[in-house]
Amino acid sequence: MNCRFEIKDDFYLDGEKIKIISGSIHYFRVVPEYWRDRLEKLKMLGANTVETYIPWNFHEKEKGEFDFSGNRDIAGFVKIAQELGLWVILRPSPYICAEWEFGGLPYWLLREDGMRLRCNYEPYLKHVKDYYQKLFEVIAPLQITDGGPVIMMQVENEYGSYGNDQGYTEYLKNLMIECGCRVPLVTSDGPNKDMLDCGEVKDVLQTGNFGSRGHQQLTVIQKKVGDKPLMCMEFWVGWFDSWGAPEHMGGDIEGHARDLDEILSMGNVNIYMFIGGTNFGFLNGSNYYDKLTPDVTSYDYDALLTEDGQITPKYEAFKEVISRYVQIPEVKLSTEIKRKAYGTLKTERSTGLFSNLENLAKPVENLVPQSMEKLGQGYGYILYESDMAHTADMHAIRLTDANDRANIFVDEKPVATLYDRELLEEHVFEEAVPAGEKLSILVENMGRVNYGCMMEKQRKGIDGNVAVNRHHLYYWKQYCLPMGDLSGIDFSRPLAEGTPGFYEFSFEAKEIGDTFLDFEGWGKGCVLVNGINIGRFWEIGPQKRLYIPGPVLKEGKNTILIFETEGKASGEIRLMDEPLLG
């Protein structure tokens, strides 16, 4: 049945006032088999709405190649919400932030020299329009005007924190309407004057993002919106973790419960995050202020549900607050979910990266190194090799326009590891590295920056030159290693000590459950379970175990493949029934 949702002095559904109590669930951070469980638990909290971003790079991985199936089935997620009686807020901005790789922008935008993002730059707008025309074929029929549950959509995201090109945001608004948006539109920004002024779009309701001082923050927003309804579009109830942080980020349950009460007494809320979920694969984002801080694989966020969907004390505290405003429904959970410990697994086979290069990638030869983007690669690793026959002992090396982390080898022996700002400066060796025949540089894309002024500087790999002893080294072989199809690995080939390698494990599962891979004793790398990349690991923490959802496993034999870059491998892993986030 078609309904009417309106924004006047309040939110109205078919002429009746409603209070929006929403929670954020990113369908792209939860396996589809668990969507219903997470949505049921949201309804059981007393919420009437679910909110999600839609990441562009998740649905158009390569230019013109769209995918809305499987774990990308946004329509399927929305329809489950509707079956459960939940309304939906969609945030289909080209840019989402969300601590997601490149803020949701597709890597291939950076193939184009001179690309400018999130502004009235015609080549960028053309790509956005191509995407929106396809996206709205999927999401337009889900609107409340067409019998669906979608009541609102968002224009851009926190634009007031990025720029002031209001011609750009006006263009996006009009493009959404042209593509079929028929529900009210909103923006969301930090609650201060500059951000609200720069993020304002004509005839679009402004909402705020914040994590404390609810009454004070909504009072600031009220000065902008006047007699329109107040809404916190992102009530931050926790925070995200970055590699190298001293501990897992946690929140103040009592303080957040008080703020939730304040927000609900004045207006409407979207809890960010209700469940955080997981940055599977290489899709974690990074931040860059004074240094690069890539996000860990877990997006637990200290949310109301744990990364694997367990109810927390924060959930119960919020449920008590919400019960003061609405009647809490009885909800029967339909999905049986277990945690399982499968024990200790020993390495069964191993082999080296260098001995398998030709099995994994066809080398691309070029005069100077090229970035991942120029080579058509979005994520993972890239290896550069050049002849050193005419080079003396190496006293210094410099990589220009390189991101993010480089392991350097001479004749396949490790000589240095450079990270972030170390790549911008000349690295002088304490002792000269003896001349060799071949220089190899393995560069890892740690996740493109998702917020702030560094976003246009996110070409990965080496986009400039390599200087050895202050002269450029030319003629390179380049091996793209996205760690997708690894079927060509030959485990009969050798693995030299201290070098990158692949390690295979297997186990029999009689019963399927969620489990957590403990990587104590391992250095740095990524893990594939039954061919699915479940994310990165790094001994520096704070995350110490990787979440493996039960639906990734199967009854019978399961295979785990670890790619490790530091030459540090303990020979065993453990599959535990508890997470360890630091």
C-alpha positions in Angstrom: 0.0 0.0 0.0 1.4 3.4 -1.0 1.8 5.8 1.9 2.7 9.5 2.3 5.7 10.6 4.4 6.1 14.4 4.9 8.4 16.8 6.7 6.6 19.8 8.1 6.8 20.9 11.7 7.4 17.3 12.5 7.6 14.0 10.6 4.2 12.8 9.4 3.1 9.4 8.0 -0.3 9.6 6.3 -1.0 12.7 8.3 0.0 11.3 11.7 3.0 12.4 13.6 5.8 9.8 14.0 9.0 9.8 16.0 11.8 8.2 14.1 13.9 5.8 16.2 16.4 4.3 13.8 19.6 2.2 13.9 22.4 2.0 11.4 23.1 -1.4 9.9 25.4 -1.5 6.9 24.3 -4.4 4.8 27.7 -4.4 3.2 29.4 -5.2 6.5 27.1 -8.1 7.4 26.8 -11.4 5.5 23.3 -11.6 3.9 22.4 -14.7 5.8 22.4 -12.6 9.0 20.5 -9.5 7.7 17.2 -10.7 9.1 18.7 -11.5 12.5 20.3 -8.0 12.8 17.0 -6.4 11.7 14.9 -8.4 14.1 17.2 -7.4 17.0 16.8 -3.7 15.9 13.0 -4.0 16.0 13.3 -5.8 19.4 15.1 -2.7 20.7 12.0 -0.6 20.0 13.2 1.0 16.8 10.9 1.6 13.9 13.5 2.4 11.2 16.8 1.2 9.8 19.4 3.4 8.1 22.1 2.4 5.7 24.6 4.0 3.4 25.0 2.7 -0.1 28.7 2.5 -1.1 29.3 3.3 -4.8 32.5 1.3 -5.0 30.7 -1.8 -3.7 28.2 -1.7 -6.6 30.3 -0.4 -9.5 33.7 -2.0 -8.8 34.8 -1.3 -12.3 33.4 1.5 -14.5 30.1 0.4 -16.1 30.0 -3.0 -14.3 27.2 -2.9 -11.8 26.3 -5.6 -9.2 23.3 -5.6 -7.0 23.3 -9.4 -6.2 24.3 -11.5 -3.2 25.8 -9.5 -0.5 25.3 -6.4 -2.7 21.5 -7.0 -2.9 20.4 -3.7 -1.3 16.8 -4.3 -2.5 16.8 -7.6 -0.7 18.0 -6.0 2.6 15.3 -3.3 2.3 12.6 -5.8 1.6 13.5 -7.8 4.7 13.2 -4.6 6.8 9.7 -4.0 5.3 8.7 -7.6 6.1 9.6 -6.8 9.7 7.6 -3.5 9.7 10.6 -1.2 9.7 10.9 2.0 7.8 14.2 2.7 5.9 16.4 5.7 5.5 18.8 5.4 2.5 22.0 7.4 2.1 23.0 6.9 -1.5 25.6 9.6 -1.7 28.5 9.2 -4.1 30.6 9.7 -0.9 29.6 8.1 2.4 32.7 8.3 4.6 31.7 5.5 7.0 35.4 4.5 7.6 35.0 2.7 4.3 37.6 2.4 1.5 37.8 5.9 -0.2 34.6 6.9 1.5 32.7 4.7 -1.0 34.1 6.4 -4.1 35.4 3.9 -6.7 39.1 3.6 -7.1 38.9 4.0 -10.9 38.1 7.7 -10.6 41.8 8.2 -9.9 42.8 6.7 -13.2 42.0 10.0 -14.7 44.6 12.7 -14.4 43.3 15.9 -12.8 40.3 14.2 -11.3 38.5 16.5 -8.7 36.1 14.9 -6.3 32.9 16.1 -4.6 32.6 19.4 -6.6 31.2 20.8 -9.8 33.9 19.1 -11.9 32.2 17.8 -15.1 34.1 14.5 -15.5 33.3 13.5 -11.9 29.6 14.6 -12.3 29.3 12.5 -15.4 30.4 9.3 -13.5 28.0 10.1 -10.7 25.1 10.5 -13.1 25.9 7.2 -14.8 25.9 5.5 -11.4 22.7 7.2 -10.1 20.8 6.3 -13.3 21.6 2.6 -12.6 21.3 2.8 -8.8 17.8 4.4 -8.9 16.5 1.7 -11.1 17.1 -0.5 -8.0 16.1 1.8 -5.1 13.3 4.0 -6.6 10.7 1.2 -6.5 11.5 0.8 -2.8 10.2 4.2 -1.8 7.1 4.6 0.4 5.4 6.3 -2.6 5.6 3.0 -4.4 4.6 0.8 -1.6 8.1 0.3 -0.2 9.5 1.2 3.2 12.0 4.0 2.2 10.8 7.3 3.8 13.9 9.5 3.3 17.1 9.8 1.3 20.2 11.9 2.0 22.0 14.3 -0.3 25.8 13.9 -0.2 27.3 13.3 3.3 28.8 15.7 5.8 29.6 18.0 2.9 30.0 20.9 5.3 33.2 19.2 6.6 34.7 19.0 3.0 33.7 22.0 0.9 31.4 24.8 0.1 30.4 24.1 -3.5 26.7 24.4 -3.1 26.2 24.3 -6.8 27.5 20.7 -6.6 25.1 19.7 -3.8 22.2 21.4 -5.6 23.1 19.4 -8.7 23.1 16.1 -6.7 19.7 17.0 -5.3 18.2 17.7 -8.7 19.9 14.5 -10.1 18.3 12.4 -7.5 14.9 13.8 -8.2 15.5 13.4 -12.0 16.4 9.7 -11.4 13.2 9.0 -9.5 13.6 10.2 -5.9 10.1 11.0 -4.6 10.6 11.0 -0.8 11.9 13.9 1.3 15.6 14.7 1.2 17.9 15.5 4.1 21.5 16.4 4.7 23.7 15.5 7.7 26.6 17.6 9.1 28.4 18.3 12.3 26.4 20.7 14.5 28.5 23.9 14.1 27.7 27.0 12.1 30.4 26.5 9.4 29.5 22.9 8.7 25.8 23.6 8.7 26.2 26.6 6.4 28.5 24.8 3.9 26.3 21.7 3.9 23.0 23.5 3.4 20.9 22.6 0.4 17.8 24.6 -0.5 14.5 22.9 0.5 16.3 20.0 2.2 16.0 19.3 5.9 19.3 19.6 7.8 20.2 17.0 10.4 23.2 16.6 12.7 25.9 14.0 13.5 27.3 13.9 17.0 28.0 11.6 19.9 27.4 13.6 23.1 25.7 16.7 24.6 22.4 15.9 22.8 20.4 18.9 24.1 23.2 21.3 23.3 23.8 19.9 19.8 20.2 19.9 18.8 19.8 23.4 20.0 22.5 24.5 17.5 20.7 22.7 14.7 17.3 24.2 15.7 18.7 27.6 15.0 19.2 26.5 11.4 16.0 24.5 10.8 13.6 26.7 12.7 10.2 25.0 13.0 11.2 21.9 11.2 11.8 18.6 13.1 15.1 17.9 14.9 17.1 14.8 14.1 20.4 13.4 15.0 21.3 11.4 11.8 24.3 9.8 13.4 24.3 9.4 17.2 27.8 8.1 17.7 27.6 5.5 20.4 31.2 4.3 20.0 34.1 4.7 17.7 36.3 2.8 15.2 39.8 1.3 15.8 42.9 1.9 13.7 46.0 -0.3 13.5 48.5 0.6 16.2 46.0 2.2 18.6 46.8 1.3 22.2 43.4 -0.3 22.8 39.9 -1.0 21.4 37.7 2.1 21.5 34.9 1.9 24.0 32.0 4.2 25.0 30.3 5.4 28.1 27.1 3.4 28.4 25.5 5.6 31.1 26.5 8.8 29.3 25.2 7.6 25.9 21.9 6.5 27.5 21.4 10.0 29.0 22.2 11.6 25.6 19.8 9.3 23.9 17.1 10.3 26.3 17.8 14.0 25.6 17.7 13.5 21.9 14.4 11.6 22.0 12.9 14.2 24.3 13.6 16.9 21.6 13.3 15.0 18.4 14.4 11.9 16.4 17.5 9.7 16.3 19.5 7.3 14.2 21.9 5.2 16.4 25.3 5.0 14.7 26.1 2.1 14.8 23.4 -0.3 15.9 25.8 -3.0 14.7 29.1 -2.1 13.1 30.0 -5.4 11.4 33.2 -6.1 9.5 35.4 -4.5 6.8 35.7 -7.7 4.8 38.4 -8.0 2.2 40.4 -4.8 1.6 37.5 -2.4 2.0 38.5 -0.7 5.3 39.1 3.0 5.1 41.9 5.2 6.5 42.2 8.6 8.1 45.0 11.1 7.6 45.6 14.0 9.9 49.3 14.1 11.0 49.8 10.5 9.9 48.1 7.6 8.1 45.8 5.6 10.4 44.2 2.7 8.5 41.2 1.1 10.2 41.3 -2.5 11.4 39.2 -5.2 9.8 36.6 -5.2 12.6 34.1 -2.4 12.6 32.7 -3.4 16.0 32.4 0.3 16.9 31.5 -0.6 20.5 28.0 -0.7 19.0 24.8 -2.1 20.6 25.4 -5.4 19.0 28.9 -6.9 18.8 30.6 -7.5 15.4 29.1 -10.9 15.3 25.6 -9.7 16.4 25.6 -10.5 20.2 23.4 -8.3 22.4 25.5 -6.0 24.7 24.8 -4.2 28.0 24.6 -1.0 25.9 21.7 -2.5 23.9 19.8 -3.2 27.2 20.5 0.3 28.5 19.2 1.9 25.2 16.2 -0.4 25.2 15.2 0.9 28.6 15.5 4.5 27.5 13.5 3.8 24.3 10.7 2.1 26.4 10.0 5.5 27.8 8.9 6.7 24.4 7.4 3.7 22.7 6.0 0.3 23.5 8.7 -2.4 23.0 7.4 -5.1 20.7 7.7 -8.9 21.2 10.1 -10.3 18.6 10.9 -13.9 18.1 14.4 -14.3 16.6 14.4 -16.6 13.6 18.1 -17.3 13.0 20.0 -19.7 15.2 23.6 -18.3 15.6 26.3 -20.1 17.5 29.9 -19.4 18.4 32.3 -22.3 17.8 35.9 -23.0 18.6 37.4 -25.4 16.1 40.8 -25.6 17.8 44.4 -25.3 16.7 45.3 -25.8 13.1 48.9 -26.5 11.8 50.3 -25.3 8.5 49.8 -28.0 5.9 51.5 -26.4 3.0 53.5 -23.2 2.3 55.2 -21.5 -0.6 56.8 -18.2 -1.5 55.5 -15.1 -3.2 58.6 -14.6 -5.3 58.6 -18.2 -6.6 54.9 -17.9 -7.6 54.9 -14.5 -9.2 54.4 -15.7 -12.7 51.6 -18.0 -11.5 49.7 -15.1 -10.0 50.1 -12.2 -12.4 51.3 -11.4 -15.9 53.9 -8.6 -15.5 53.3 -5.3 -17.1 56.5 -3.6 -18.2 56.9 0.2 -18.2 59.7 2.8 -18.2 58.7 4.1 -14.8 56.5 2.6 -12.0 52.8 3.1 -12.4 50.2 3.3 -9.7 47.6 0.6 -9.1 44.9 2.8 -10.6 46.8 3.3 -13.8 47.2 -0.5 -14.1 43.5 -1.1 -13.5 43.9 -2.5 -10.0 41.8 -1.4 -7.1 43.0 -3.1 -3.9 45.6 -5.4 -2.4 49.3 -5.4 -3.2 51.5 -4.6 -6.1 55.1 -5.8 -6.7 57.6 -3.8 -8.7 60.9 -5.3 -10.0 63.8 -3.6 -11.7 67.4 -4.6 -12.8 70.2 -3.3 -10.5 73.0 -4.6 -12.6 74.4 -1.1 -13.1 73.8 0.1 -9.5 76.6 0.2 -6.9 76.0 -0.7 -3.3 72.7 0.9 -2.2 73.2 3.7 0.3 69.8 5.3 0.0 66.4 4.8 -1.6 63.5 7.1 -2.2 60.0 6.4 -3.5 58.2 9.4 -4.8 54.4 9.6 -4.8 54.0 6.3 -3.1 51.3 4.9 -0.8 51.1 3.2 1.7 53.6 0.6 2.9 56.6 -0.8 1.0 58.6 -3.9 1.7 62.0 -3.6 -0.1 64.1 -6.5 -1.2 67.4 -6.9 -3.0 67.8 -10.3 -4.7 64.6 -11.3 -2.8 66.2 -10.6 0.6 64.5 -8.0 2.8 66.4 -4.8 3.3 63.8 -2.2 4.5 60.2 -1.5 5.3 58.9 2.0 4.7 55.5 3.3 5.9 53.5 6.4 5.3 55.7 9.5 5.7 58.9 7.4 5.4 57.9 7.0 1.8 58.1 10.8 1.2 61.7 11.1 2.4 65.0 9.6 1.4 65.7 6.4 3.4 69.4 6.2 4.2 70.7 2.8 5.2 72.9 2.6 8.3 75.1 0.2 6.3 75.2 0.1 2.6 73.2 -2.7 1.0 75.5 -4.8 -1.2 74.8 -4.4 -4.9 72.5 -7.1 -6.3 70.9 -8.0 -9.6 67.3 -7.2 -8.8 65.4 -4.7 -6.7 61.8 -5.7 -5.6 59.3 -3.5 -3.9 56.1 -4.9 -2.5 53.6 -2.1 -1.9 50.4 -2.6 0.1 47.3 -0.5 -0.3 46.3 -0.1 3.4 42.9 1.4 2.5 42.2 4.8 0.8 41.6 7.8 3.0 37.8 8.2 3.6 37.7 11.7 5.1 39.3 15.1 4.6 41.6 16.9 2.3 43.9 13.9 1.4 41.2 12.2 -0.6 42.5 13.3 -4.0 46.0 12.0 -3.2 45.1 8.4 -2.9 46.7 6.7 -5.8 48.3 3.5 -4.4 51.5 1.7 -5.2 54.2 4.0 -6.8 52.9 6.9 -8.9 56.3 8.6 -9.3 59.8 7.3 -9.4 62.2 5.2 -7.5 65.6 6.8 -6.8 68.6 4.6 -5.7 71.6 6.6 -4.5 69.8 9.7 -5.8 69.5 8.5 -9.4 66.3 7.2 -11.0 65.9 3.5 -11.7 64.1 2.9 -15.0 62.5 -0.1 -16.7 60.1 -2.0 -14.3 58.1 -5.1 -14.2 54.8 -4.6 -12.3 52.8 -7.5 -10.8 49.3 -6.7 -9.8 48.3 -8.8 -6.7 44.7 -8.1 -5.7 44.6 -11.5 -4.0 41.5 -12.5 -5.8 42.0 -15.7 -7.8 44.9 -17.6 -6.1 44.2 -20.9 -7.8 47.6 -20.7 -9.6 49.6 -21.0 -6.5 52.1 -23.9 -6.7 52.9 -25.1 -3.2 55.8 -27.2 -4.5 57.8 -24.1 -5.0 60.2 -22.8 -2.2 59.6 -20.2 0.5 62.7 -18.4 1.6 63.0 -17.4 5.2 62.0 -13.8 6.0 60.1 -13.3 2.7 56.4 -13.0 1.9 54.6 -16.3 1.5 51.3 -18.3 1.4 50.3 -20.7 4.2 47.5 -23.2 3.9 45.4 -24.8 6.6 42.3 -27.0 6.6 39.8 -28.4 9.1 36.6 -30.5 9.1 33.5 -28.8 10.4 30.7 -31.1 11.6 28.7 -28.2 12.9 28.7 -24.7 11.5 29.2 -21.6 13.7 30.8 -18.2 13.9 34.4 -18.4 14.9 37.4 -16.1 15.4 40.9 -16.7 14.0 43.6 -15.9 16.4 46.8 -14.8 14.6 49.2 -14.6 17.5 52.7 -15.2 16.2 52.0 -13.9 12.8 53.2 -10.6 11.3 51.0 -8.9 8.7 48.8 -9.9 5.9 45.4 -11.1 4.9 43.3 -14.3 5.3 41.1 -16.1 2.8 38.5 -18.7 4.1 37.2 -21.0 1.4 38.3 -18.4 -1.1 36.6 -15.4 0.6 38.9 -12.6 1.8 37.8 -12.0 5.4 40.2 -9.1 6.0 43.7 -8.0 7.1 45.7 -8.9 10.2 48.7 -7.1 11.8 50.5 -8.0 14.9 50.5 -4.4 16.2 46.8 -4.7 17.1 44.6 -3.7 18.8 42.6 -6.4 16.9 44.0 -9.8 17.7 41.4 -12.1 16.1 39.5 -12.0 12.8 35.8 -12.8 12.7 34.7 -15.6 10.4 30.9 -15.7 10.0 29.4 -19.2 10.0 27.9 -18.8 6.5 31.4 -18.6 5.1 32.1 -22.1 6.3 30.6 -25.4 5.2 30.1 -28.8 6.6 33.1 -30.9 5.8 36.5 -29.6 4.7 37.2 -25.9 5.0 40.4 -24.3 3.7 42.2 -21.2 5.2 44.9 -19.5 3.2 47.1 -16.8 4.8 49.2 -14.4 2.8 51.9 -13.0 5.1 54.3 -10.2 4.1 56.9 -10.0 6.9 58.3 -13.5 6.9 56.8 -14.0 10.3 54.7 -17.1 10.7 54.2 -19.3 13.8 53.2 -22.4 11.9 49.8 -22.6 13.5 46.5 -20.6 14.0 43.6 -21.1 16.5 39.9 -20.8 15.8 38.3 -19.5 19.0 34.7 -18.8 20.2 35.4 -15.3 21.4 36.7 -12.1 19.7 39.8 -10.3 21.0 39.8 -6.6 20.0 42.6 -5.4 22.3 
